[in-house]
Structures are given as C-alpha cells and as structure tokens.
Amino acid sequence: MFGSVVRGEAVGGSDVDLLIRSDMIPKSNIERAELKLKIEELAGLPPFHPFEIHLANSEEMSFYSRIKELTKIG
C-alpha cells in the first residue's frame, strides 16, 4: 500500500493505492485489466470503490521502489 492514505494525508476523494507484485503478472494491458477485474470480483468489491490496484512484475518494481511510503501488507 502507498499514497496519501499511508502518509496520513487522505481526504474524502482519495483512493487507496494497492500494489500487487508477482512475476505472474501478464504483460498485455488487456490481460492486466482482466486480472484487476478478477481481483476486484474475488475481493467482493462493488463496481465503484476507493481502491486503485497497481500490478507489477519484478522488472517493473524499480518504478515503485522510489516510493518512500511503500508499506508491505501480508
């Protein structure tokens, strides 16, 4: 998790940024969108929810490693 919620700066319209790291993340944007929908479905999230799901494989983690407030959950 990262972003304004972790920093304690969230406001009413803030989203909750969740980063899922796995080497099984597909490279195709369409497949990634389908995976996000599946995650939302399995989590029982309604169509409109405050979560922003970010997907990254180990190669893409360098982009997220610059985020200081990145918090590991689970």
PDB file of N, CA, C and O in Angstrom:
ATOM      1  N   MET A   1       0.851  -1.153   0.000  1.00  0.00           N
ATOM      2  CA  MET A   1       0.000   0.000   0.000  1.00  0.00           C
ATOM      3  C   MET A   1       0.909   1.230   0.000  1.00  0.00           C
ATOM      4  O   MET A   1       1.983   1.233   0.602  1.00  0.00           O
ATOM      5  N   PHE A   2       0.450   2.268  -0.688  1.00  0.00           N
ATOM      6  CA  PHE A   2       1.219   3.506  -0.717  1.00  0.00           C
ATOM      7  C   PHE A   2       0.274   4.659  -1.024  1.00  0.00           C
ATOM      8  O   PHE A   2      -0.909   4.447  -1.292  1.00  0.00           O
ATOM      9  N   GLY A   3       0.786   5.851  -0.985  1.00  0.00           N
ATOM     10  CA  GLY A   3      -0.008   7.019  -1.337  1.00  0.00           C
ATOM     11  C   GLY A   3      -0.481   7.803  -0.130  1.00  0.00           C
ATOM     12  O   GLY A   3       0.039   7.660   0.977  1.00  0.00           O
ATOM     13  N   SER A   4      -1.481   8.636  -0.372  1.00  0.00           N
ATOM     14  CA  SER A   4      -1.942   9.575   0.655  1.00  0.00           C
ATOM     15  C   SER A   4      -2.487   8.882   1.902  1.00  0.00           C
ATOM     16  O   SER A   4      -2.357   9.416   3.004  1.00  0.00           O
ATOM     17  N   VAL A   5      -3.087   7.714   1.754  1.00  0.00           N
ATOM     18  CA  VAL A   5      -3.625   7.005   2.925  1.00  0.00           C
ATOM     19  C   VAL A   5      -2.493   6.606   3.862  1.00  0.00           C
ATOM     20  O   VAL A   5      -2.602   6.789   5.074  1.00  0.00           O
ATOM     21  N   VAL A   6      -1.414   6.066   3.319  1.00  0.00           N
ATOM     22  CA  VAL A   6      -0.266   5.648   4.130  1.00  0.00           C
ATOM     23  C   VAL A   6       0.401   6.856   4.776  1.00  0.00           C
ATOM     24  O   VAL A   6       0.851   6.788   5.920  1.00  0.00           O
ATOM     25  N   ARG A   7       0.462   7.957   4.041  1.00  0.00           N
ATOM     26  CA  ARG A   7       1.097   9.168   4.572  1.00  0.00           C
ATOM     27  C   ARG A   7       0.204   9.901   5.571  1.00  0.00           C
ATOM     28  O   ARG A   7       0.653  10.850   6.213  1.00  0.00           O
ATOM     29  N   GLY A   8      -1.043   9.478   5.711  1.00  0.00           N
ATOM     30  CA  GLY A   8      -1.970  10.160   6.608  1.00  0.00           C
ATOM     31  C   GLY A   8      -2.494  11.459   6.038  1.00  0.00           C
ATOM     32  O   GLY A   8      -2.903  12.345   6.788  1.00  0.00           O
ATOM     33  N   GLU A   9      -2.487  11.586   4.714  1.00  0.00           N
ATOM     34  CA  GLU A   9      -2.916  12.810   4.046  1.00  0.00           C
ATOM     35  C   GLU A   9      -4.191  12.623   3.231  1.00  0.00           C
ATOM     36  O   GLU A   9      -4.530  13.478   2.413  1.00  0.00           O
ATOM     37  N   ALA A  10      -4.896  11.522   3.441  1.00  0.00           N
ATOM     38  CA  ALA A  10      -6.087  11.227   2.645  1.00  0.00           C
ATOM     39  C   ALA A  10      -7.203  12.224   2.933  1.00  0.00           C
ATOM     40  O   ALA A  10      -7.371  12.693   4.058  1.00  0.00           O
ATOM     41  N   VAL A  11      -7.953  12.530   1.892  1.00  0.00           N
ATOM     42  CA  VAL A  11      -9.144  13.374   2.003  1.00  0.00           C
ATOM     43  C   VAL A  11     -10.327  12.560   1.476  1.00  0.00           C
ATOM     44  O   VAL A  11     -10.154  11.416   1.056  1.00  0.00           O
ATOM     45  N   GLY A  12     -11.500  13.133   1.495  1.00  0.00           N
ATOM     46  CA  GLY A  12     -12.704  12.414   1.101  1.00  0.00           C
ATOM     47  C   GLY A  12     -12.636  11.706  -0.241  1.00  0.00           C
ATOM     48  O   GLY A  12     -13.165  10.603  -0.377  1.00  0.00           O
ATOM     49  N   GLY A  13     -12.010  12.303  -1.216  1.00  0.00           N
ATOM     50  CA  GLY A  13     -11.953  11.707  -2.552  1.00  0.00           C
ATOM     51  C   GLY A  13     -10.704  10.892  -2.827  1.00  0.00           C
ATOM     52  O   GLY A  13     -10.490  10.460  -3.960  1.00  0.00           O
ATOM     53  N   SER A  14      -9.880  10.675  -1.824  1.00  0.00           N
ATOM     54  CA  SER A  14      -8.624   9.936  -2.026  1.00  0.00           C
ATOM     55  C   SER A  14      -8.889   8.464  -2.309  1.00  0.00           C
ATOM     56  O   SER A  14      -9.837   7.872  -1.793  1.00  0.00           O
ATOM     57  N   ASP A  15      -8.030   7.891  -3.138  1.00  0.00           N
ATOM     58  CA  ASP A  15      -8.115   6.454  -3.358  1.00  0.00           C
ATOM     59  C   ASP A  15      -7.091   5.756  -2.471  1.00  0.00           C
ATOM     60  O   ASP A  15      -6.231   6.397  -1.868  1.00  0.00           O
ATOM     61  N   VAL A  16      -7.197   4.443  -2.403  1.00  0.00           N
ATOM     62  CA  VAL A  16      -6.263   3.628  -1.631  1.00  0.00           C
ATOM     63  C   VAL A  16      -5.423   2.867  -2.648  1.00  0.00           C
ATOM     64  O   VAL A  16      -5.920   1.974  -3.335  1.00  0.00           O
ATOM     65  N   ASP A  17      -4.146   3.227  -2.739  1.00  0.00           N
ATOM     66  CA  ASP A  17      -3.260   2.605  -3.720  1.00  0.00           C
ATOM     67  C   ASP A  17      -2.729   1.279  -3.197  1.00  0.00           C
ATOM     68  O   ASP A  17      -2.060   1.226  -2.166  1.00  0.00           O
ATOM     69  N   LEU A  18      -3.037   0.211  -3.922  1.00  0.00           N
ATOM     70  CA  LEU A  18      -2.563  -1.126  -3.572  1.00  0.00           C
ATOM     71  C   LEU A  18      -1.667  -1.638  -4.689  1.00  0.00           C
ATOM     72  O   LEU A  18      -2.046  -1.610  -5.860  1.00  0.00           O
ATOM     73  N   LEU A  19      -0.492  -2.101  -4.330  1.00  0.00           N
ATOM     74  CA  LEU A  19       0.457  -2.638  -5.301  1.00  0.00           C
ATOM     75  C   LEU A  19       0.547  -4.147  -5.114  1.00  0.00           C
ATOM     76  O   LEU A  19       0.812  -4.634  -4.015  1.00  0.00           O
ATOM     77  N   ILE A  20       0.323  -4.875  -6.195  1.00  0.00           N
ATOM     78  CA  ILE A  20       0.466  -6.328  -6.180  1.00  0.00           C
ATOM     79  C   ILE A  20       1.668  -6.668  -7.041  1.00  0.00           C
ATOM     80  O   ILE A  20       1.707  -6.359  -8.231  1.00  0.00           O
ATOM     81  N   ARG A  21       2.653  -7.312  -6.416  1.00  0.00           N
ATOM     82  CA  ARG A  21       3.879  -7.681  -7.120  1.00  0.00           C
ATOM     83  C   ARG A  21       3.897  -9.192  -7.320  1.00  0.00           C
ATOM     84  O   ARG A  21       3.740  -9.959  -6.370  1.00  0.00           O
ATOM     85  N   SER A  22       4.089  -9.602  -8.559  1.00  0.00           N
ATOM     86  CA  SER A  22       4.179 -11.024  -8.878  1.00  0.00           C
ATOM     87  C   SER A  22       4.821 -11.173 -10.247  1.00  0.00           C
ATOM     88  O   SER A  22       4.585 -10.361 -11.142  1.00  0.00           O
ATOM     89  N   ASP A  23       5.618 -12.196 -10.406  1.00  0.00           N
ATOM     90  CA  ASP A  23       6.189 -12.465 -11.723  1.00  0.00           C
ATOM     91  C   ASP A  23       5.177 -13.155 -12.633  1.00  0.00           C
ATOM     92  O   ASP A  23       5.484 -13.470 -13.783  1.00  0.00           O
ATOM     93  N   MET A  24       3.976 -13.389 -12.121  1.00  0.00           N
ATOM     94  CA  MET A  24       2.912 -13.985 -12.923  1.00  0.00           C
ATOM     95  C   MET A  24       1.979 -12.923 -13.515  1.00  0.00           C
ATOM     96  O   MET A  24       0.976 -13.260 -14.144  1.00  0.00           O
ATOM     97  N   ILE A  25       2.306 -11.648 -13.314  1.00  0.00           N
ATOM     98  CA  ILE A  25       1.508 -10.553 -13.867  1.00  0.00           C
ATOM     99  C   ILE A  25       1.667 -10.586 -15.387  1.00  0.00           C
ATOM    100  O   ILE A  25       2.792 -10.606 -15.886  1.00  0.00           O
ATOM    101  N   PRO A  26       0.564 -10.590 -16.127  1.00  0.00           N
ATOM    102  CA  PRO A  26       0.677 -10.606 -17.594  1.00  0.00           C
ATOM    103  C   PRO A  26       1.260  -9.295 -18.128  1.00  0.00           C
ATOM    104  O   PRO A  26       1.143  -8.249 -17.489  1.00  0.00           O
ATOM    105  N   LYS A  27       1.879  -9.360 -19.288  1.00  0.00           N
ATOM    106  CA  LYS A  27       2.457  -8.164 -19.907  1.00  0.00           C
ATOM    107  C   LYS A  27       1.409  -7.371 -20.692  1.00  0.00           C
ATOM    108  O   LYS A  27       1.506  -6.149 -20.796  1.00  0.00           O
ATOM    109  N   SER A  28       0.433  -8.046 -21.230  1.00  0.00           N
ATOM    110  CA  SER A  28      -0.613  -7.415 -22.030  1.00  0.00           C
ATOM    111  C   SER A  28      -1.506  -6.525 -21.164  1.00  0.00           C
ATOM    112  O   SER A  28      -1.952  -6.933 -20.092  1.00  0.00           O
ATOM    113  N   ASN A  29      -1.761  -5.301 -21.645  1.00  0.00           N
ATOM    114  CA  ASN A  29      -2.631  -4.380 -20.906  1.00  0.00           C
ATOM    115  C   ASN A  29      -4.048  -4.925 -20.773  1.00  0.00           C
ATOM    116  O   ASN A  29      -4.703  -4.721 -19.751  1.00  0.00           O
ATOM    117  N   ILE A  30      -4.518  -5.615 -21.800  1.00  0.00           N
ATOM    118  CA  ILE A  30      -5.861  -6.197 -21.750  1.00  0.00           C
ATOM    119  C   ILE A  30      -5.918  -7.281 -20.678  1.00  0.00           C
ATOM    120  O   ILE A  30      -6.867  -7.337 -19.896  1.00  0.00           O
ATOM    121  N   GLU A  31      -4.910  -8.133 -20.644  1.00  0.00           N
ATOM    122  CA  GLU A  31      -4.870  -9.191 -19.634  1.00  0.00           C
ATOM    123  C   GLU A  31      -4.725  -8.610 -18.226  1.00  0.00           C
ATOM    124  O   GLU A  31      -5.274  -9.156 -17.268  1.00  0.00           O
ATOM    125  N   ARG A  32      -3.994  -7.513 -18.103  1.00  0.00           N
ATOM    126  CA  ARG A  32      -3.854  -6.854 -16.797  1.00  0.00           C
ATOM    127  C   ARG A  32      -5.199  -6.294 -16.338  1.00  0.00           C
ATOM    128  O   ARG A  32      -5.559  -6.416 -15.167  1.00  0.00           O
ATOM    129  N   ALA A  33      -5.932  -5.687 -17.252  1.00  0.00           N
ATOM    130  CA  ALA A  33      -7.250  -5.148 -16.915  1.00  0.00           C
ATOM    131  C   ALA A  33      -8.185  -6.274 -16.482  1.00  0.00           C
ATOM    132  O   ALA A  33      -8.951  -6.127 -15.530  1.00  0.00           O
ATOM    133  N   GLU A  34      -8.115  -7.395 -17.190  1.00  0.00           N
ATOM    134  CA  GLU A  34      -8.937  -8.552 -16.823  1.00  0.00           C
ATOM    135  C   GLU A  34      -8.543  -9.080 -15.445  1.00  0.00           C
ATOM    136  O   GLU A  34      -9.407  -9.471 -14.660  1.00  0.00           O
ATOM    137  N   LEU A  35      -7.249  -9.093 -15.150  1.00  0.00           N
ATOM    138  CA  LEU A  35      -6.773  -9.554 -13.849  1.00  0.00           C
ATOM    139  C   LEU A  35      -7.262  -8.632 -12.734  1.00  0.00           C
ATOM    140  O   LEU A  35      -7.694  -9.100 -11.681  1.00  0.00           O
ATOM    141  N   LYS A  36      -7.194  -7.317 -12.969  1.00  0.00           N
ATOM    142  CA  LYS A  36      -7.692  -6.368 -11.969  1.00  0.00           C
ATOM    143  C   LYS A  36      -9.179  -6.598 -11.698  1.00  0.00           C
ATOM    144  O   LYS A  36      -9.614  -6.582 -10.546  1.00  0.00           O
ATOM    145  N   LEU A  37      -9.953  -6.812 -12.757  1.00  0.00           N
ATOM    146  CA  LEU A  37     -11.385  -7.079 -12.589  1.00  0.00           C
ATOM    147  C   LEU A  37     -11.615  -8.354 -11.789  1.00  0.00           C
ATOM    148  O   LEU A  37     -12.508  -8.407 -10.944  1.00  0.00           O
ATOM    149  N   LYS A  38     -10.815  -9.377 -12.052  1.00  0.00           N
ATOM    150  CA  LYS A  38     -10.935 -10.644 -11.333  1.00  0.00           C
ATOM    151  C   LYS A  38     -10.604 -10.453  -9.848  1.00  0.00           C
ATOM    152  O   LYS A  38     -11.285 -11.000  -8.981  1.00  0.00           O
ATOM    153  N   ILE A  39      -9.562  -9.679  -9.565  1.00  0.00           N
ATOM    154  CA  ILE A  39      -9.180  -9.394  -8.175  1.00  0.00           C
ATOM    155  C   ILE A  39     -10.317  -8.662  -7.465  1.00  0.00           C
ATOM    156  O   ILE A  39     -10.682  -9.007  -6.340  1.00  0.00           O
ATOM    157  N   GLU A  40     -10.872  -7.650  -8.132  1.00  0.00           N
ATOM    158  CA  GLU A  40     -11.983  -6.894  -7.547  1.00  0.00           C
ATOM    159  C   GLU A  40     -13.186  -7.803  -7.285  1.00  0.00           C
ATOM    160  O   GLU A  40     -13.845  -7.701  -6.250  1.00  0.00           O
ATOM    161  N   GLU A  41     -13.454  -8.682  -8.234  1.00  0.00           N
ATOM    162  CA  GLU A  41     -14.573  -9.622  -8.102  1.00  0.00           C
ATOM    163  C   GLU A  41     -14.351 -10.578  -6.928  1.00  0.00           C
ATOM    164  O   GLU A  41     -15.248 -10.782  -6.110  1.00  0.00           O
ATOM    165  N   LEU A  42     -13.157 -11.162  -6.852  1.00  0.00           N
ATOM    166  CA  LEU A  42     -12.845 -12.103  -5.774  1.00  0.00           C
ATOM    167  C   LEU A  42     -12.852 -11.428  -4.400  1.00  0.00           C
ATOM    168  O   LEU A  42     -13.172 -12.058  -3.393  1.00  0.00           O
ATOM    169  N   ALA A  43     -12.498 -10.150  -4.371  1.00  0.00           N
ATOM    170  CA  ALA A  43     -12.497  -9.396  -3.115  1.00  0.00           C
ATOM    171  C   ALA A  43     -13.900  -8.930  -2.728  1.00  0.00           C
ATOM    172  O   ALA A  43     -14.111  -8.414  -1.630  1.00  0.00           O
ATOM    173  N   GLY A  44     -14.850  -9.117  -3.635  1.00  0.00           N
ATOM    174  CA  GLY A  44     -16.223  -8.698  -3.354  1.00  0.00           C
ATOM    175  C   GLY A  44     -16.417  -7.194  -3.392  1.00  0.00           C
ATOM    176  O   GLY A  44     -17.308  -6.659  -2.732  1.00  0.00           O
ATOM    177  N   LEU A  45     -15.581  -6.510  -4.167  1.00  0.00           N
ATOM    178  CA  LEU A  45     -15.680  -5.050  -4.246  1.00  0.00           C
ATOM    179  C   LEU A  45     -16.844  -4.642  -5.142  1.00  0.00           C
ATOM    180  O   LEU A  45     -17.103  -5.294  -6.153  1.00  0.00           O
ATOM    181  N   PRO A  46     -17.542  -3.577  -4.784  1.00  0.00           N
ATOM    182  CA  PRO A  46     -18.618  -3.074  -5.644  1.00  0.00           C
ATOM    183  C   PRO A  46     -18.013  -2.410  -6.884  1.00  0.00           C
ATOM    184  O   PRO A  46     -16.808  -2.162  -6.924  1.00  0.00           O
ATOM    185  N   PRO A  47     -18.843  -2.120  -7.899  1.00  0.00           N
ATOM    186  CA  PRO A  47     -18.319  -1.501  -9.128  1.00  0.00           C
ATOM    187  C   PRO A  47     -17.539  -0.207  -8.880  1.00  0.00           C
ATOM    188  O   PRO A  47     -16.549   0.061  -9.561  1.00  0.00           O
ATOM    189  N   PHE A  48     -17.976   0.584  -7.920  1.00  0.00           N
ATOM    190  CA  PHE A  48     -17.267   1.821  -7.591  1.00  0.00           C
ATOM    191  C   PHE A  48     -16.707   1.671  -6.186  1.00  0.00           C
ATOM    192  O   PHE A  48     -17.457   1.524  -5.221  1.00  0.00           O
ATOM    193  N   HIS A  49     -15.395   1.708  -6.075  1.00  0.00           N
ATOM    194  CA  HIS A  49     -14.719   1.510  -4.792  1.00  0.00           C
ATOM    195  C   HIS A  49     -13.491   2.417  -4.738  1.00  0.00           C
ATOM    196  O   HIS A  49     -13.067   2.937  -5.770  1.00  0.00           O
ATOM    197  N   PRO A  50     -12.917   2.614  -3.555  1.00  0.00           N
ATOM    198  CA  PRO A  50     -11.794   3.551  -3.423  1.00  0.00           C
ATOM    199  C   PRO A  50     -10.420   2.962  -3.725  1.00  0.00           C
ATOM    200  O   PRO A  50      -9.413   3.651  -3.563  1.00  0.00           O
ATOM    201  N   PHE A  51     -10.354   1.711  -4.159  1.00  0.00           N
ATOM    202  CA  PHE A  51      -9.057   1.071  -4.344  1.00  0.00           C
ATOM    203  C   PHE A  51      -8.516   1.252  -5.757  1.00  0.00           C
ATOM    204  O   PHE A  51      -9.234   1.060  -6.738  1.00  0.00           O
ATOM    205  N   GLU A  52      -7.252   1.620  -5.847  1.00  0.00           N
ATOM    206  CA  GLU A  52      -6.533   1.694  -7.119  1.00  0.00           C
ATOM    207  C   GLU A  52      -5.518   0.565  -7.091  1.00  0.00           C
ATOM    208  O   GLU A  52      -4.548   0.611  -6.335  1.00  0.00           O
ATOM    209  N   ILE A  53      -5.742  -0.439  -7.909  1.00  0.00           N
ATOM    210  CA  ILE A  53      -4.875  -1.611  -7.913  1.00  0.00           C
ATOM    211  C   ILE A  53      -3.777  -1.423  -8.953  1.00  0.00           C
ATOM    212  O   ILE A  53      -4.047  -1.204 -10.134  1.00  0.00           O
ATOM    213  N   HIS A  54      -2.542  -1.514  -8.494  1.00  0.00           N
ATOM    214  CA  HIS A  54      -1.369  -1.414  -9.360  1.00  0.00           C
ATOM    215  C   HIS A  54      -0.740  -2.803  -9.436  1.00  0.00           C
ATOM    216  O   HIS A  54      -0.555  -3.460  -8.412  1.00  0.00           O
ATOM    217  N   LEU A  55      -0.417  -3.246 -10.637  1.00  0.00           N
ATOM    218  CA  LEU A  55       0.197  -4.556 -10.837  1.00  0.00           C
ATOM    219  C   LEU A  55       1.619  -4.364 -11.343  1.00  0.00           C
ATOM    220  O   LEU A  55       1.862  -3.521 -12.207  1.00  0.00           O
ATOM    221  N   ALA A  56       2.558  -5.138 -10.812  1.00  0.00           N
ATOM    222  CA  ALA A  56       3.955  -5.013 -11.246  1.00  0.00           C
ATOM    223  C   ALA A  56       4.664  -6.353 -11.140  1.00  0.00           C
ATOM    224  O   ALA A  56       4.466  -7.111 -10.190  1.00  0.00           O
ATOM    225  N   ASN A  57       5.499  -6.627 -12.141  1.00  0.00           N
ATOM    226  CA  ASN A  57       6.383  -7.790 -12.043  1.00  0.00           C
ATOM    227  C   ASN A  57       7.719  -7.293 -11.493  1.00  0.00           C
ATOM    228  O   ASN A  57       7.876  -6.098 -11.241  1.00  0.00           O
ATOM    229  N   SER A  58       8.672  -8.187 -11.307  1.00  0.00           N
ATOM    230  CA  SER A  58       9.941  -7.784 -10.685  1.00  0.00           C
ATOM    231  C   SER A  58      10.680  -6.734 -11.514  1.00  0.00           C
ATOM    232  O   SER A  58      11.368  -5.885 -10.949  1.00  0.00           O
ATOM    233  N   GLU A  59      10.553  -6.775 -12.835  1.00  0.00           N
ATOM    234  CA  GLU A  59      11.202  -5.771 -13.689  1.00  0.00           C
ATOM    235  C   GLU A  59      10.603  -4.385 -13.462  1.00  0.00           C
ATOM    236  O   GLU A  59      11.320  -3.384 -13.487  1.00  0.00           O
ATOM    237  N   GLU A  60       9.303  -4.327 -13.243  1.00  0.00           N
ATOM    238  CA  GLU A  60       8.608  -3.049 -13.092  1.00  0.00           C
ATOM    239  C   GLU A  60       8.705  -2.469 -11.684  1.00  0.00           C
ATOM    240  O   GLU A  60       8.326  -1.319 -11.463  1.00  0.00           O
ATOM    241  N   MET A  61       9.199  -3.238 -10.749  1.00  0.00           N
ATOM    242  CA  MET A  61       9.284  -2.770  -9.366  1.00  0.00           C
ATOM    243  C   MET A  61      10.240  -1.598  -9.195  1.00  0.00           C
ATOM    244  O   MET A  61      10.122  -0.851  -8.223  1.00  0.00           O
ATOM    245  N   SER A  62      11.179  -1.420 -10.110  1.00  0.00           N
ATOM    246  CA  SER A  62      12.103  -0.288  -9.989  1.00  0.00           C
ATOM    247  C   SER A  62      11.332   1.033 -10.004  1.00  0.00           C
ATOM    248  O   SER A  62      11.729   1.992  -9.343  1.00  0.00           O
ATOM    249  N   PHE A  63      10.233   1.082 -10.754  1.00  0.00           N
ATOM    250  CA  PHE A  63       9.399   2.285 -10.783  1.00  0.00           C
ATOM    251  C   PHE A  63       8.813   2.552  -9.401  1.00  0.00           C
ATOM    252  O   PHE A  63       8.785   3.696  -8.949  1.00  0.00           O
ATOM    253  N   TYR A  64       8.347   1.511  -8.732  1.00  0.00           N
ATOM    254  CA  TYR A  64       7.703   1.656  -7.429  1.00  0.00           C
ATOM    255  C   TYR A  64       8.701   1.758  -6.283  1.00  0.00           C
ATOM    256  O   TYR A  64       8.341   2.229  -5.204  1.00  0.00           O
ATOM    257  N   SER A  65       9.934   1.334  -6.484  1.00  0.00           N
ATOM    258  CA  SER A  65      10.923   1.356  -5.400  1.00  0.00           C
ATOM    259  C   SER A  65      11.257   2.779  -4.948  1.00  0.00           C
ATOM    260  O   SER A  65      11.776   2.969  -3.848  1.00  0.00           O
ATOM    261  N   ARG A  66      10.972   3.762  -5.767  1.00  0.00           N
ATOM    262  CA  ARG A  66      11.238   5.159  -5.404  1.00  0.00           C
ATOM    263  C   ARG A  66      10.206   5.703  -4.418  1.00  0.00           C
ATOM    264  O   ARG A  66      10.397   6.778  -3.850  1.00  0.00           O
ATOM    265  N   ILE A  67       9.120   4.971  -4.214  1.00  0.00           N
ATOM    266  CA  ILE A  67       8.057   5.425  -3.319  1.00  0.00           C
ATOM    267  C   ILE A  67       8.460   5.129  -1.881  1.00  0.00           C
ATOM    268  O   ILE A  67       8.548   3.968  -1.483  1.00  0.00           O
ATOM    269  N   LYS A  68       8.702   6.159  -1.117  1.00  0.00           N
ATOM    270  CA  LYS A  68       9.224   6.016   0.242  1.00  0.00           C
ATOM    271  C   LYS A  68       8.218   5.390   1.207  1.00  0.00           C
ATOM    272  O   LYS A  68       8.608   4.667   2.123  1.00  0.00           O
ATOM    273  N   GLU A  69       6.930   5.664   1.009  1.00  0.00           N
ATOM    274  CA  GLU A  69       5.949   5.196   1.978  1.00  0.00           C
ATOM    275  C   GLU A  69       5.369   3.826   1.640  1.00  0.00           C
ATOM    276  O   GLU A  69       4.368   3.416   2.227  1.00  0.00           O
ATOM    277  N   LEU A  70       5.982   3.122   0.708  1.00  0.00           N
ATOM    278  CA  LEU A  70       5.501   1.793   0.326  1.00  0.00           C
ATOM    279  C   LEU A  70       5.489   0.885   1.554  1.00  0.00           C
ATOM    280  O   LEU A  70       6.525   0.672   2.183  1.00  0.00           O
ATOM    281  N   THR A  71       4.327   0.357   1.891  1.00  0.00           N
ATOM    282  CA  THR A  71       4.144  -0.466   3.082  1.00  0.00           C
ATOM    283  C   THR A  71       3.764  -1.877   2.677  1.00  0.00           C
ATOM    284  O   THR A  71       2.833  -2.078   1.897  1.00  0.00           O
ATOM    285  N   LYS A  72       4.485  -2.853   3.204  1.00  0.00           N
ATOM    286  CA  LYS A  72       4.192  -4.248   2.880  1.00  0.00           C
ATOM    287  C   LYS A  72       3.042  -4.739   3.753  1.00  0.00           C
ATOM    288  O   LYS A  72       3.036  -4.556   4.971  1.00  0.00           O
ATOM    289  N   ILE A  73       2.080  -5.362   3.104  1.00  0.00           N
ATOM    290  CA  ILE A  73       0.945  -5.951   3.810  1.00  0.00           C
ATOM    291  C   ILE A  73       0.888  -7.423   3.426  1.00  0.00           C
ATOM    292  O   ILE A  73       0.803  -7.756   2.244  1.00  0.00           O
ATOM    293  N   GLY A  74       0.933  -8.289   4.402  1.00  0.00           N
ATOM    294  CA  GLY A  74       0.836  -9.739   4.146  1.00  0.00           C
ATOM    295  C   GLY A  74       1.994 -10.292   3.512  1.00  0.00           C
ATOM    296  O   GLY A  74       2.038 -11.492   3.244  1.00  0.00           O
TER     297      GLY A  74
END
